[in-house]
Structures are given as C-alpha cells and as structure tokens.
Amino acid sequence: MSVENGEWIMHGLAWDDPNRIHSPEELVKQINEAGFLPLFGNGVRGFSAEERVSADYWWTGDREQDPWEWREIIASGHEVAYGKFFDKKAGFISLEWLPCFANYRRDGYDFDSAWEDSKVNRREKLIMDVLTDTDSDGEIIWSDKQILASDLKKLAGFGKGGEKNFTGITTDLMMKTYLVTADFHRRRNKKGAEYGMPVSVLLPPEAVWGYDRVTSAYSEAPHESWKRIFNRVKELYPDADEAEIIKLIGKEPK
C-alpha cells in the first residue's frame, strides 16, 4: 500500500495470476505455512497478504472477495491470531508461532507480573483490569466476554474527561501480545438492530486459546524466540534487508 498522487494504491497480484489467494481459507493456509504474515505491504517485499491477493476488491464490502472483510472472518474463526503485531500494524500469527511471539514480546512476563515489575503502564492496566479477574485463590481469570472496543474504552475510563490515547494503548498491548482482535461486531440500537461499521472485540489471547498454549514457549529465553522469528523471515526472504526485518518484528531483547 502506498500513496501516489494523493491516493492510496494497493499492490497485489493480477486477477488471473495462479498464485493469487482466492478466499479467507486460502489466506489462513498461507499464514500457517509461513507462520506469521503482515496484512499490508512493508519493507520486506512480498511478505504481506496485500501482495498475495488482487488489488481490485479492497473495501468493497464483498465478503467473498474483499481482503478487508476476510480479516473479520479470520479473526472470528480463531484458527490464527489477528491484531496489530507488526510495527504497530495489522497482521496474523499462526497458533504454532503465537507462543514464540508471546515469549519474546512479553519478555517472559504475564501481565500481572509485568505490572508488579513496572514493565507496563497504568493505562495499560486500566484496560487489562476490565478483561481479567481473580478467583478465590488469587489466580488470574481471563474474560471471554464479547465487549466492543468502543465499550471497553468507556469501561476502562478513556474518552471525554478521562484517560487519553485508547487506540495507542491497545495497539501497544497487541504488540506485546497481551491482547488480540478476537472478533468484530456491529453496534446495536435500543431495538436490537445492528448499525454502523463493525467494531473490534479485544481479548487476551489466553481467553481465546488457553493459558498453557499461549505461554508454552516461556521455558525458552526471549532472545531465542526473537531469533527464531527473525530467522524464519530470513528463511522465507533471504534477500530481505535485516534492518527492515527488525523494523517489522521488533528489536532483539537483551
């Protein structure tokens, strides 16, 4: 995606290209084969969903052909994780690679431990407090309630007269893999009828796939997880500039 003469231009494959992705199911297959995949083009040429689909149907609302619609279908299917994972931009991570990202991005910390060690900030905690609870033994419980992001914003105390930068804070939480976009829903009026654009539902990945699965790479040093992610991109795109890879996936932890 680029801006040319003041217009957004999508880059993709020709409609009759045999390598073109034709459906959300095919996109999920390629995500699982690669391990993870940004939604839009980036500094690693070819490493995006945008460059594997036709540019003709973006934002048309056609559920069968529009990759923007596909992201909703894929997010709600929970076969892969969807969120702002790559340089604060949208992308997908397979369930095989999600623990690796979680270990690296969290530096091996669950959110409550990160809070205790001052590795996350107060506004991040306001959001996570809405989506988590504790049981009688003090153990964390991850909410699976389908709260629209617009409602989560209010419940966490953001908005007019409250905390600022809800979008930026939730993006940071997704970059740290403490949140994923688990679904999309439209708002409902007093009569129960849907209206407006779809709104994201943000959840801790533990609420979607379980704690043991998400944290299964905690036994590995975070920098080793980072190396595996870096080497995977290098394996797929051996000519890619290393600085561009690091910009996309993040810096190696110390």
Secondary structure as UniProt FT lines:
FT   STRAND          2..4
FT   TURN            5..6
FT   STRAND          7..9
FT   TURN            15..16
FT   TURN            18..19
FT   HELIX           24..34
FT   STRAND          36..38
FT   TURN            45..46
FT   HELIX           50..52
FT   TURN            58..59
FT   TURN            63..65
FT   HELIX           67..77
FT   STRAND          80..86
FT   TURN            87..88
FT   STRAND          89..94
FT   TURN            95..97
FT   HELIX           98..105
FT   TURN            106..108
FT   HELIX           111..116
FT   TURN            117..118
FT   HELIX           122..131
FT   STRAND          132..134
FT   TURN            136..137
FT   STRAND          140..142
FT   HELIX           149..155
FT   TURN            156..157
FT   TURN            160..161
FT   HELIX           166..175
FT   TURN            176..177
FT   STRAND          180..188
FT   TURN            190..191
FT   STRAND          194..203
FT   HELIX           205..209
FT   HELIX           211..214
FT   TURN            215..219
FT   HELIX           222..236
FT   TURN            238..239
FT   HELIX           242..249
//
